[in-house]
Amino acid sequence: MRTATIITCMLLLIISACKEKPSKDNPEMEQDKQTTSPAAEEWEILFDGTSMDSWKGYRSEDVPATWKIEDGAMVFYPPENGPEGESYNLVSRKDYTNFVLSLEWRISEGGNSGIFWGIMEDPKYGQPYETGPEIQVLDNGGHPDASNGDTHQAGALYDMVAPATDVTNPPGEWNQCEITVNYTTNKGKVVLNGEEILSFPLGNDAWDAMVEKSKFKGWEGFGKFQTGKIGLQDHGDVVAYRNIRIKSL
């Protein structure tokens, strides 16, 4: 009788262990494990293809009507008869300091746009580019700004650091972009379509020296705010963005 009891207990322990052990035969447990993994939780979704709740107009609480959601993307359409001088830039509702920003962009033929960080909303700054450095979004073959030097081409830290190579896809096709900004290490970089195309210093003497050699020399607020908003530029051309997410460092 004692031997039978021991055998029964051992069988119960084996069955319990098999139930708890993740395996290929238990895909639901594996899926739950992946869903709640720390890596997945690090990313904050800024645009999931259905809602623009994380965005607003620059110095406004509303999203400009010129931005539409189409096929899972935020698409900017310049107005045909908009007020002269009016702009329709988007900014994130939240501020960020050290981060990795991942998104896809698609520019129209002959189009121009840009991705900003460190934007400070203040009445004395009329445009996001007055405070926020820009990673250029451009049709290199069709927009005249590309002929103004490599630092004006797609992927460049605008007017300061040129991309090492042109890896952009043609107008109308998507480009995957990842921008890293880290003021703790004083380093930034851009990866475009899987290739690191530039790196740059941040928040130090080397940064100040770059600004001194650029068109932004003497600008009161340019690049001064380590914490600020992410921005997507209205440059008067059709542009689209999708799959936007950010990870704080």
N, C-alpha and C positions, 0 to 999 in steps of 0.2 A: 504493500500500500504506500509506503514511504517513497519507494522507487518511482511509482506511477505519478506521485505528486511532484517530484523533482522534474520529471520529464515534461509534465504539463506546464510548469512554470517556465522552463527553458523555451518551450515552443511559443508561449505567449510573448516572451522577451524578443525572440527572433521576428515574430510577426509585427510587433510594435516598431522595431528598428527599421524594417523594410518599408513601413508606411511613412516614416519620417524622412527617409533618405531621398533627396532629389535624384532623379534619374531620367534617362531618355524615355522611359515608359510613363513618366508623369510630367507631361509638357506644361500642364496648368501651373504646377509648382515652380517650374523653371521660368515661366512667363511672369508670374508674380514677383519672383526674385529679380528679374531684369527690370520690371517696371519701377521697383522701389530702390534701385541701385543708386548709390551716392552720385555717380557720374551723371545720371539722367536728371537728378534733382538740382544740379549745379546751374543748369541753363534756365534763364527766364525768357519766355516767349514774348516777343514784342509785336509780332504779327503772325497769326496762324492761318491766314488766308480767308478769314471770315469776319474779323472784327478789327476796327481801328481804335479801340478803346485806350490803347497805350500811347496814342498820338494826339496832337492838337496843332493848330496853327501857331506860328511864332508870334508871341505877345497877344495871344488870343486863347480862348477856352474851347473854341470850336474847330473841327476839321474843315478846311476850305472845301467848298463844293466842287472844286476843280480836281480833287483827288477821288477816284472811284475804285471800288473793288471789282475786279474782273478776273475770272479764271484763277482765283487764289492769289492774286497779286494786287498791290496798291499801284494804281496807274495815274500819273499826272497828265491832264490835258490842259494846255494853256488856253485861256478864254480868248475868243475871237475879238470881242469888243470890251475887254476889261479896262478899268481906269488906268490911265498912264501912271507908271511908277508903282503900281500896286504889285505886291509879291505874295506868293502862296506857299512859302516854305513850311515844311512839317518839322516839329520837334517832339521828342519824347516827353511824356508827362513827368517822368522821374529824372533825377540827376544821377550821374555815374562818375566815378573817379578812375579806378584801375579795372580794366575789363578786357575781354575778348568779344568783339562784335562779329557775328557771322550773318551774312545775307547774300542774296542773289540780286543782281541788277541787269536790266535790259534797256539799252538806249536806242532811240529811234535814229534813222538815217540822218546824219548831220546834226545830231543832238548833243546836248551838254547838260550835266547835272553834277552833283557832288554829295559826299557823305561827311558830315561835320561831327566833331566832339567838342566838349568844353564850352558849349554855348551858354552865355549869360543873358537872360532876358532882363532888359533894363530899358527904360524909355530913351536913354541917351544912345543906345545902339539900335539903329534902324534895321539892320540886317544880321542874320546869323554869322555871316562871314567876317563881321567886324570883331568878333571875339573867338569864333571857332575855327581852328585849323581844318583843312579840307583834304580829303582823298578824292582825287578827280575821277569823274565818270564822264566818258567822252567817246564819240565816234572819231577815232584817230584819223581815219581816212576821209572823213566828210566835214569835219568842223574846223574852221580856220584857226581856232586857238591851238590846235596841235602843231601848227607851224611856228608858234611863238617860243619854241624850245621844248626839250624833253620834260621839263618840270611842269608842263601844262598838259601832258598826255595822260591817258587813262591809267589809273593806279598810282599816279604821282602824289606826293605830299605837295600840294599845289604851290608852285613858284619857289619851292625850296629843295626838294629831293626828287630826282628823276627815277623812274623804274629801271631796273637793270635790263629788262627786255620787254617787248610787247607780246603779251600772251592773250590779249583780248580776243573774244569771238566777234564775228561780224555783227553790225547793227541788226536788231531784231532777234538775236540769240542771247541766251542767258549766260551770265558770268558769275561764278562763285567767288565771293570776296570775304576775307577774314582779316580784321584789323585788331591789332593788339596795342593797347595803351597802358603803360605801367609806370606810374610816377614813383613807385617804390624803388624800382631798378633804374629809373630814368631812361627807359628804352621803349621804342615802339617799332612795329613792323607791319607789313602788308603782304598777305598771301593771296594771289589771284589765280584762279583756276588751278589750284594745287601747287603753285610755284611761288616761293618767296621772292618778291620782286624788289623790295626795298626795306631798309631799316633806318631808324633815325633816333637821335637823342631827344630827351624830354626834360624840361624843367631845370636846366643847368646852363652853364656858360656856353656850351656847344650849341644848345638850342638858341640862345640869345644871339650868337654869332650868325646863325642861319637867318634869323629874322632880320638882322641888320643888313643882310645882303639881298633881301627880298623886297617886293612891293609893299610889304607890311611894316617896313621900318617907320618908327615913329607913331604907329597906331596905338592909341592909349590902352585898349583892352585886348588886343589880339594875342591869343595864346597865354593869357595871364591867369586863367581860371582852370585849375586842375580838376575841380568838380563842376560839372555842368551837364547840359542836355545833349543828346544825340540829335542830329538834324539831317533831313533829306532836302536837297535844294531844288527849288523852282528856278530854272534858268531860261524859261520860255520855250522849252522843247518837251515833247512827249518822252516820258521815262517811266519805268516800272520797277518795283522792288517786291521781293517775296521771301518767305522762309527766314524771317528776321528774328534772331535770338541773341541774347547777351549773357555772358558769364562773368561775374565779379571775381577779381583776383585778390 
